[in-house]
Amino acid sequence: MSARPSAARTSRFDTALGWSPRLGPALVLRALLAAFALFVFAVPFLTIVAGAFGGRTTELSLFPGEPTLRNFQVAGERGLWDFFANSLVIAGGGLLLQMTVSVLAAYALARRRFRGRALVMVAFLLTMMLPEEIIAVPLSLVLGDLPVLHLSLRGTVLGVILPVGAWGFSVLVMTEFMKDIPHEIEESARLDGVGELRMLAQIILPLCRPALGVIGIFGFLMIWDQYLLPIIVADSPDDYTLTVALSVLRSDPLVGQGVLLAGALIALLPSLIVYFCLQSSLIRGITAGATKG
């Protein structure tokens, strides 16, 4: 009599973990797919790490034969840490500006009704359809001589930050998320005398944390991976970001692949840190979007 409840509990436990005997072929298939995905994503990363900490060998491997920091030292001598600092300043300032613009624009588009709202949304979406190569020349002319102000942003950090300050993807994500917030919450707050700024900062934004995590991760990656824009703005090699510097360093015949892999690892770390810090918000944001409606 006691064996049946125990067997039932074991069966429920196995089923919860996806180990049910009835799903044998499916379990094997999932395991193979997981192993393949692990191979595709883990092997390149391990190769970068092994090459960055490896010695003078030119052969790529998954584990460094003689671990050393020599490649990072040479990368520093080539100025990669200065380019890394340039990238951090641009990514930090650009992301702050981009999230601010996205939140304010989304609040107006989602919570307020005004003429031309649809046209404004279409204008934001159109910016996502234009490749960077098409707007490169006009953007270069505008940054060289700002209309009305007649200022040049060439060779400045603002020249890279301002063009990435408004991104259609972030505005779209925030707008769709804010539309799902019940208007009753806003109406109750207004009865208590809450103003616009307080409404946005203390009521709307706390409810939008998953969406903020989504635009934070994707916005950082978009700005961090910029390549064409820093080249357009730069007046000298000292203005390059890390992505541009790695491309230039690759053409130097005196630089080995170990130094390049060390630079690639340095460029990869901020993206990983941002993802691990905001991954819970990213998952909640994707889940909320998938279950909407």
C-alpha positions as CSV (number, residue, x, y, z in Angstrom):
1,M,0.0,0.0,0.0
2,S,2.8,2.4,0.8
3,A,4.6,1.8,-2.5
4,R,1.9,3.4,-4.6
5,P,2.0,6.9,-3.0
6,S,5.8,6.8,-3.1
7,A,5.7,5.8,-6.8
8,A,3.1,8.5,-7.5
9,R,5.3,11.2,-5.8
10,T,8.3,10.0,-7.8
11,S,6.4,10.2,-11.0
12,R,5.1,13.7,-10.3
13,F,8.7,14.8,-9.4
14,D,10.1,13.3,-12.6
15,T,7.4,14.9,-14.7
16,A,8.0,18.3,-13.1
17,L,11.7,18.0,-14.1
18,G,10.8,16.8,-17.6
19,W,12.2,13.3,-16.9
20,S,9.0,11.3,-17.5
21,P,9.7,7.9,-19.1
22,R,6.9,8.7,-21.6
23,L,9.0,11.6,-22.9
24,G,12.2,9.7,-23.5
25,P,12.8,10.6,-27.2
26,A,11.8,14.2,-26.4
27,L,14.1,14.4,-23.5
28,V,17.0,13.1,-25.6
29,L,16.2,15.7,-28.3
30,R,16.1,18.5,-25.8
31,A,19.4,17.3,-24.3
32,L,21.0,17.3,-27.8
33,L,19.7,20.7,-28.6
34,A,21.0,22.1,-25.3
35,A,24.4,20.5,-25.9
36,F,24.5,22.0,-29.4
37,A,23.5,25.5,-28.1
38,L,26.1,25.2,-25.4
39,F,28.8,24.2,-28.0
40,V,27.8,27.1,-30.3
41,F,27.9,29.8,-27.6
42,A,30.5,28.5,-25.1
43,V,33.3,27.4,-27.5
44,P,33.9,30.9,-29.0
45,F,33.8,32.4,-25.6
46,L,36.3,29.9,-24.2
47,T,38.5,30.4,-27.3
48,I,38.6,34.2,-26.6
49,V,39.5,33.7,-22.9
50,A,42.1,31.1,-23.7
51,G,43.7,33.3,-26.5
52,A,43.6,36.4,-24.3
53,F,45.4,34.6,-21.4
54,G,47.6,32.5,-23.7
55,G,51.2,32.9,-24.5
56,R,52.8,33.6,-27.9
57,T,51.3,30.5,-29.6
58,T,49.3,31.2,-32.7
59,E,47.1,28.1,-32.4
60,L,43.7,28.6,-30.9
61,S,42.6,26.3,-28.1
62,L,39.9,26.1,-25.4
63,F,42.5,26.3,-22.6
64,P,45.6,28.5,-22.3
65,G,48.8,26.5,-22.3
66,E,50.8,29.1,-20.3
67,P,48.5,31.6,-18.6
68,T,49.9,35.1,-18.7
69,L,48.7,38.7,-18.6
70,R,51.2,39.8,-21.3
71,N,48.5,40.3,-23.9
72,F,46.6,42.7,-21.7
73,Q,49.8,44.6,-20.9
74,V,50.5,45.0,-24.7
75,A,46.9,46.0,-25.2
76,G,47.3,48.7,-22.6
77,E,50.5,49.9,-24.2
78,R,48.5,50.3,-27.5
79,G,46.0,52.6,-25.7
80,L,43.1,50.2,-25.5
81,W,42.3,51.2,-21.9
82,D,41.9,54.8,-23.0
83,F,39.5,53.7,-25.8
84,F,37.7,51.6,-23.2
85,A,37.2,54.7,-21.1
86,N,35.9,56.6,-24.1
87,S,33.4,53.8,-24.8
88,L,32.2,53.7,-21.1
89,V,31.6,57.5,-21.1
90,I,29.7,57.4,-24.4
91,A,27.7,54.3,-23.4
92,G,26.8,55.7,-20.0
93,G,25.9,59.1,-21.2
94,G,24.1,57.9,-24.3
95,L,22.1,55.3,-22.3
96,L,21.0,57.8,-19.7
97,L,19.9,60.2,-22.4
98,Q,18.2,57.5,-24.4
99,M,16.2,56.1,-21.5
100,T,15.2,59.6,-20.4
101,V,13.9,60.5,-23.9
102,S,12.2,57.1,-24.3
103,V,10.4,57.4,-21.0
104,L,9.2,61.0,-21.6
105,A,8.1,60.2,-25.2
106,A,6.4,57.0,-24.2
107,Y,4.5,58.8,-21.4
108,A,3.2,61.3,-23.8
109,L,2.3,58.8,-26.5
110,A,0.7,56.2,-24.2
111,R,-1.0,58.3,-21.5
112,R,-2.0,61.5,-23.4
113,R,-4.1,62.2,-26.4
114,F,-3.1,64.9,-28.8
115,R,-3.3,65.6,-32.5
116,G,-0.5,64.0,-34.6
117,R,0.2,61.3,-32.0
118,A,0.1,58.6,-34.7
119,L,2.5,60.6,-36.9
120,V,5.0,61.0,-34.1
121,M,4.9,57.2,-33.5
122,V,5.4,56.6,-37.2
123,A,8.4,59.0,-37.2
124,F,10.0,57.0,-34.4
125,L,9.4,53.8,-36.2
126,L,10.9,55.2,-39.5
127,T,14.2,55.8,-37.7
128,M,14.5,52.0,-37.2
129,M,14.1,51.4,-40.9
130,L,17.0,53.6,-42.1
131,P,20.4,51.9,-42.2
132,E,23.3,53.8,-40.7
133,E,25.0,54.0,-44.1
134,I,22.2,56.0,-45.6
135,I,22.2,58.7,-42.9
136,A,26.0,58.8,-42.5
137,V,26.7,61.7,-44.8
138,P,23.8,63.9,-43.7
139,L,24.6,63.2,-40.1
140,S,28.2,64.1,-40.7
141,L,27.2,67.4,-42.2
142,V,24.8,68.2,-39.3
143,L,27.3,67.3,-36.6
144,G,29.9,69.5,-38.4
145,D,27.7,72.5,-38.3
146,L,24.6,72.4,-36.0
147,P,21.6,74.3,-37.5
148,V,20.9,77.6,-35.7
149,L,23.7,77.2,-33.2
150,H,26.4,76.8,-35.8
151,L,28.5,74.7,-33.5
152,S,30.7,71.7,-34.5
153,L,30.4,68.5,-32.5
154,R,33.3,66.8,-34.3
155,G,35.8,65.3,-32.0
156,T,33.5,65.6,-28.9
157,V,31.7,63.1,-26.8
158,L,28.4,64.9,-27.4
159,G,28.8,64.2,-31.1
160,V,28.3,60.5,-30.4
161,I,25.9,60.7,-27.5
162,L,23.3,63.0,-29.1
163,P,22.5,60.9,-32.2
164,V,21.8,57.8,-30.0
165,G,19.7,59.8,-27.6
166,A,16.4,58.8,-29.3
167,W,15.9,55.2,-30.4
168,G,12.6,54.0,-31.9
169,F,12.9,50.5,-30.3
170,S,13.1,51.9,-26.8
171,V,10.2,54.3,-27.4
172,L,8.0,51.6,-28.8
173,V,8.7,49.2,-25.9
174,M,8.0,51.8,-23.3
175,T,4.9,53.0,-25.1
176,E,3.3,49.6,-25.4
177,F,4.1,48.8,-21.8
178,M,2.7,52.0,-20.5
179,K,-0.5,51.5,-22.4
180,D,-1.3,48.4,-20.3
181,I,-1.2,50.3,-17.0
182,P,-4.8,50.8,-15.8
183,H,-6.0,54.4,-16.1
184,E,-7.8,54.0,-12.8
185,I,-4.5,54.2,-11.0
186,E,-3.7,57.5,-12.6
187,E,-7.2,58.9,-11.9
188,S,-7.0,57.9,-8.3
189,A,-3.6,59.7,-8.0
190,R,-5.0,62.8,-9.6
191,L,-7.8,62.9,-7.0
192,D,-5.0,63.1,-4.4
193,G,-3.5,66.1,-6.2
194,V,-0.5,64.3,-7.8
195,G,1.1,66.4,-10.6
196,E,2.6,65.2,-13.9
197,L,6.2,64.7,-12.8
198,R,5.3,63.0,-9.6
199,M,2.8,60.8,-11.4
200,L,5.5,59.7,-13.8
201,A,8.3,59.3,-11.3
202,Q,6.4,57.7,-8.4
203,I,3.5,55.8,-10.0
204,I,4.2,55.0,-13.7
205,L,7.9,54.3,-13.6
206,P,7.8,51.8,-10.7
207,L,5.3,49.8,-12.7
208,C,7.5,49.9,-15.8
209,R,10.6,48.3,-14.3
210,P,10.6,45.2,-16.5
211,A,10.4,47.5,-19.6
212,L,13.2,49.7,-18.2
213,G,15.3,46.6,-17.9
214,V,14.6,45.6,-21.5
215,I,15.5,49.0,-23.0
216,G,18.5,49.3,-20.7
217,I,20.1,46.1,-21.9
218,F,19.3,46.6,-25.6
219,G,20.1,50.3,-25.5
220,F,23.5,49.6,-23.9
221,L,24.3,47.0,-26.5
222,M,23.2,49.3,-29.3
223,I,25.4,52.2,-28.1
224,W,28.4,50.0,-27.1
225,D,28.5,48.3,-30.5
226,Q,28.5,51.6,-32.5
227,Y,31.1,51.6,-35.2
228,L,30.3,54.0,-38.0
229,L,29.1,56.9,-35.8
230,P,32.4,57.2,-33.8
231,I,34.4,57.2,-37.0
232,I,32.2,60.0,-38.4
233,V,32.6,62.1,-35.3
234,A,36.3,61.4,-34.5
235,D,38.8,64.1,-35.5
236,S,41.8,62.0,-34.4
237,P,42.5,58.4,-33.4
238,D,42.4,59.5,-29.7
239,D,38.6,60.0,-30.1
240,Y,38.0,56.3,-31.2
241,T,35.9,54.0,-29.1
242,L,37.0,50.5,-28.3
243,T,35.2,48.8,-31.2
244,V,36.8,51.2,-33.7
245,A,40.2,50.8,-32.0
246,L,40.1,47.0,-32.2
247,S,39.4,47.2,-36.0
248,V,42.4,49.5,-36.4
249,L,44.5,47.3,-34.2
250,R,43.7,44.3,-36.4
251,S,45.4,45.9,-39.4
252,D,48.6,46.3,-37.4
253,P,51.0,43.4,-38.5
254,L,53.0,43.8,-35.3
255,V,50.0,42.9,-33.1
256,G,49.4,39.2,-32.5
257,Q,46.1,37.5,-32.2
258,G,46.5,37.2,-28.4
259,V,46.4,41.0,-28.0
260,L,43.3,41.2,-30.3
261,L,41.6,38.5,-28.2
262,A,42.5,40.3,-25.0
263,G,40.9,43.5,-26.5
264,A,37.8,41.5,-27.5
265,L,37.5,40.1,-24.0
266,I,37.8,43.6,-22.6
267,A,35.0,44.8,-25.0
268,L,32.8,41.8,-24.1
269,L,32.9,42.2,-20.3
270,P,30.7,45.3,-19.9
271,S,27.9,43.7,-22.0
272,L,28.0,40.6,-19.8
273,I,27.9,42.7,-16.6
274,V,25.0,44.8,-17.8
275,Y,23.1,41.6,-18.8
276,F,23.6,39.8,-15.5
277,C,22.6,42.9,-13.6
278,L,19.4,43.4,-15.5
279,Q,18.5,39.9,-16.6
280,S,15.7,39.5,-14.1
281,S,14.0,42.7,-15.5
282,L,14.6,41.5,-19.0
283,I,12.9,38.1,-18.3
284,R,10.0,39.8,-16.6
285,G,9.6,42.3,-19.5
286,I,9.7,39.5,-22.1
287,T,7.2,37.5,-20.1
288,A,4.9,40.4,-19.7
289,G,5.0,41.1,-23.4
290,A,4.3,37.4,-24.2
291,T,1.3,37.1,-21.9
292,K,-0.2,40.5,-22.7
293,G,-3.8,40.2,-23.7
